[in-house]
Amino acid sequence: MSGKMIRFMRITKGLKQSELAKKIKLADSTLAHYESDYRAITLETAKNIAKACDFEIVFVDKNTGKSYKFEDVQRVSYDTRVRSRKK
């Protein structure tokens, strides 16, 4: 996720960096690094930021138009790991 997207969500919600960082239990500097693309962000942290800003991460298949929520992506990842262990 791009730092610009994180910043957009935060500003749209009307939060200062320090307010959002406190809300999601991150250091102010860590959030600043995410927003400046200085530090890579995990999908889980991006989800937490989106949730705190009243946004939702959705993936859209450009071919089918079908949308998938973050939870769908987690479930597929888990299902894939479980199936590979059973072999």
Secondary structure, DSSP 4 states (H G I P E B T S, - for coil): --HHHHHHHHHHHT--HHHHHHHTT--HHHHHHHHTTSS---HHHHHHHHHHTT---EEE-TTT--EEEHHHHHHHHHHHHHHHHH-
